[in-house]
Amino acid sequence: MLTHQLPTVRSLQHEVHPKEWEARVQLAACYRVFAFLGWTEMIYNHITLRLPQEVSGAEKHFLINPFGLHYSEVTASNLVKIDLKGKALDGSPYPVNPAGFTVHAAIHDSLPGAHCVMHTHTTAGVSVACLKDGLQQTNFYTAQLHDMIAYHDFEGITIHADEAPRLLKSIGNKQAVILRNHGLLSWGATLPQTFAILWTLQRACEIQLATFSMGGAQAVIPVSEDIAAKCTRDALQFNPNHGAGTDVLDALIRQVDRSIVRPEESYRL
């Protein structure tokens, strides 16, 4: 029987390791930020966060959104803890989208620095991903991503594990990824750093989309390689020594907090 009601999920705050609860709250807040920014695709796409070793030991476990919920409905307790095979480890009543753990698990497992992975299907991101030449080095934001962008060719819906080695080869060590004909992806050592990279990539795509809409594809002013390299060096928002995106993400979380009218709507539950 169809229902509009969400399953009741008990609070996990006092049932999990404090580090896991901290990760849950941060990730749930990030889902709300994505909803605030309009980076949603109904119930699809994912942000995943790998749990620290104090929580999972030698195993690699990560948190993912419960499939079937809008980002604005994600809370710390209804996030699903899964292993690299997509098996739920916390008794969650929610399923997990195979497209989430197939790609994200491969990255979390194989890239030591990939503690967080974000993937979107924004209009600007998918539009640029469909261009033969992809993202062009023509604006303030693309310059900051100089030599940081990888491309992976479209192979269909990402539910097949055999794509993982090819995806990882395409990514290499580049933290901003354009999935051709598909969307955007970023990964990083922390959730704020991953967000800062994705925000810059998204903004670059938005500016390119606006520029091309003016018929500027031929007349656009390119950014030279030396200036772009300088911009990447000076882009402090990715740098762990300068917060790596923490300040801007905190500011957006405060915006989300102000928008919560009733306590039961909080992501901190």
C-alpha positions in Angstrom: 0.0 0.0 0.0 1.3 3.4 -0.9 1.9 5.8 1.9 3.1 9.4 2.3 4.4 8.8 5.8 8.0 8.2 6.6 9.0 5.1 8.6 9.7 5.9 12.2 13.5 5.9 12.8 14.7 6.0 16.4 17.4 8.4 17.3 20.9 6.9 17.2 22.6 9.6 19.1 23.3 7.5 22.2 23.6 4.2 20.3 26.6 4.9 18.1 30.2 6.0 18.7 30.4 9.8 19.3 32.6 10.1 16.1 29.9 8.4 14.1 27.2 10.7 15.5 29.4 13.7 14.6 29.8 12.4 11.1 26.0 11.7 10.8 25.1 15.3 11.9 27.6 16.8 9.5 26.5 14.8 6.5 22.8 15.3 7.3 23.5 19.1 7.4 25.2 18.9 4.1 22.2 17.2 2.5 20.1 20.1 3.7 22.6 22.5 2.3 22.3 20.8 -1.1 18.5 21.1 -0.9 18.9 24.8 0.1 21.0 25.4 -3.0 18.7 23.5 -5.3 21.3 20.7 -6.0 18.7 18.0 -5.8 17.4 15.4 -8.3 14.1 14.3 -6.6 15.2 11.3 -4.5 18.4 10.6 -6.5 22.1 11.3 -6.3 24.3 10.9 -3.3 26.7 12.4 -0.8 28.7 9.8 1.1 31.0 10.1 4.1 33.5 7.4 5.2 33.5 6.7 8.9 36.8 7.1 10.8 38.8 4.1 11.9 37.8 4.6 15.5 34.3 3.7 14.4 34.7 0.9 11.8 38.2 -0.4 12.6 39.9 -2.1 9.6 36.6 -2.2 7.7 35.6 0.6 5.4 32.1 1.7 6.2 30.3 4.8 5.0 27.1 6.8 5.4 24.7 7.3 2.5 21.2 8.8 2.1 18.2 6.6 2.6 16.7 5.9 -0.9 13.3 7.3 -1.3 13.8 10.5 0.8 14.3 14.0 -0.6 17.5 15.7 0.7 15.3 18.0 2.8 14.1 14.9 4.7 17.5 13.5 5.6 18.4 13.4 9.3 21.4 12.2 11.3 19.6 9.0 12.4 18.0 8.0 9.1 21.3 8.0 7.2 22.2 4.5 6.3 25.6 3.0 7.4 26.7 0.5 4.7 29.8 -1.6 3.8 31.5 -1.7 0.5 29.0 -4.2 -0.8 26.0 -2.0 0.0 24.9 -4.0 3.0 23.1 -1.9 5.7 24.8 -2.2 9.1 22.5 -0.3 11.3 19.1 -1.9 10.9 17.8 0.9 8.7 14.3 0.4 7.3 15.4 2.2 4.2 16.9 0.7 1.0 20.0 2.0 -0.7 20.2 3.0 -4.3 22.7 0.7 -6.1 24.0 3.6 -8.2 25.1 5.1 -4.9 27.2 2.4 -3.4 28.6 1.1 -6.7 30.4 4.3 -7.6 31.0 5.7 -4.1 32.2 2.4 -2.7 34.8 2.1 -5.4 36.1 5.6 -4.7 36.1 5.2 -0.9 37.8 1.8 -1.2 40.5 2.7 -3.7 41.4 6.3 -3.0 42.9 6.7 0.5 42.1 10.4 0.6 38.5 10.0 -0.4 36.7 10.3 2.9 33.8 12.1 1.2 32.3 11.8 -2.3 29.6 14.0 -3.8 27.6 13.6 -7.0 25.1 15.8 -8.6 22.9 16.1 -11.8 22.5 19.9 -11.8 21.3 21.5 -15.1 24.6 23.4 -15.5 26.7 20.4 -14.6 25.0 17.9 -16.9 25.0 20.5 -19.7 28.7 21.0 -19.6 29.2 17.2 -19.2 27.5 16.8 -22.6 29.9 19.2 -24.4 32.6 17.6 -26.5 35.2 20.0 -25.1 33.8 19.9 -21.6 34.6 22.7 -19.2 36.7 25.3 -20.9 39.3 27.4 -19.1 37.5 30.7 -19.6 36.4 32.1 -16.2 37.4 32.8 -12.6 36.1 29.5 -11.4 37.6 27.2 -14.0 40.9 28.9 -13.5 40.9 27.8 -9.8 40.4 24.2 -11.0 43.4 24.2 -13.3 44.8 20.6 -13.6 42.2 19.4 -11.1 39.5 18.1 -13.4 39.2 14.5 -14.7 36.7 13.1 -17.3 35.1 9.7 -17.4 33.2 8.5 -20.5 29.5 7.6 -20.1 28.8 3.9 -19.8 25.2 4.0 -18.8 23.6 4.0 -15.4 26.3 3.4 -12.8 25.1 0.1 -11.2 27.7 -2.3 -12.7 30.7 -3.0 -10.6 32.9 -3.7 -13.6 32.9 0.0 -14.4 34.8 0.8 -11.2 38.4 0.1 -12.5 37.8 2.3 -15.5 36.3 5.1 -13.4 39.2 5.0 -11.0 41.7 5.1 -13.9 39.9 8.1 -15.3 39.9 9.9 -12.0 43.5 9.3 -11.1 44.3 11.8 -8.3 42.0 14.6 -9.6 39.4 15.6 -7.1 36.9 17.3 -9.5 35.3 14.9 -12.0 33.0 15.5 -14.9 31.1 12.3 -15.8 30.5 12.8 -19.5 26.8 13.0 -20.5 26.0 12.4 -16.8 27.0 15.0 -14.2 29.6 16.2 -11.7 31.5 14.5 -8.9 34.0 15.5 -6.3 35.9 13.8 -3.5 38.1 15.0 -0.7 39.8 14.4 2.6 36.9 16.1 4.4 33.3 16.9 3.7 33.9 20.7 3.6 36.8 20.3 1.2 34.8 18.1 -1.1 32.0 20.7 -0.9 34.3 23.5 -1.8 35.6 21.7 -4.8 32.1 20.8 -6.0 30.8 24.3 -5.5 33.6 25.7 -7.5 33.1 23.2 -10.3 29.3 23.8 -10.3 29.9 27.6 -10.4 32.3 27.2 -13.3 29.7 25.2 -15.2 27.0 27.9 -14.5 29.2 30.6 -15.8 30.1 28.7 -18.9 26.4 27.9 -19.5 25.5 31.6 -19.2 28.4 32.6 -21.4 27.5 30.2 -24.2 23.8 31.3 -24.0 24.9 34.7 -25.1 26.5 33.2 -28.2 29.9 33.6 -26.6 31.4 30.2 -27.4 33.5 31.7 -30.2 34.3 35.1 -28.8 35.1 34.0 -25.2 38.3 35.2 -23.7 40.4 32.2 -22.6 42.5 32.2 -19.4 46.1 31.4 -20.1 47.8 28.4 -18.6 50.2 30.4 -16.4 47.4 32.6 -15.0 45.2 29.5 -14.4 48.0 27.7 -12.6 48.5 30.8 -10.4 44.8 30.9 -9.6 44.8 27.3 -8.5 47.8 27.9 -6.2 46.0 30.9 -4.7 42.6 29.2 -4.3 42.7 28.9 -0.5 39.3 27.3 -0.2 40.7 23.9 -1.0 43.7 24.2 1.3 43.6 22.4 4.6 45.8 25.2 6.1 43.0 27.7 5.4 39.9 25.8 6.5 39.4 23.9 3.2 35.8 25.0 2.8 34.8 24.8 6.5 33.9 28.5 6.9 31.7 28.7 3.8 29.9 25.4 4.6 29.4 26.5 8.2 27.8 29.7 6.9 25.4 27.7 4.7 24.5 25.4 7.6 23.6 28.4 9.6 21.2 29.4 6.8 19.7 26.0 6.9 19.3 26.2 10.7 17.4 29.5 10.4 15.0 27.9 7.9 13.9 25.1 10.3 10.6 26.1 11.8 9.7 23.1 13.9 12.1 21.0 16.0 10.9 17.8 14.3 12.2 19.2 11.0 15.7 19.3 12.2 18.5 17.3 10.6 20.0 16.7 14.0 17.5 14.1 15.0 
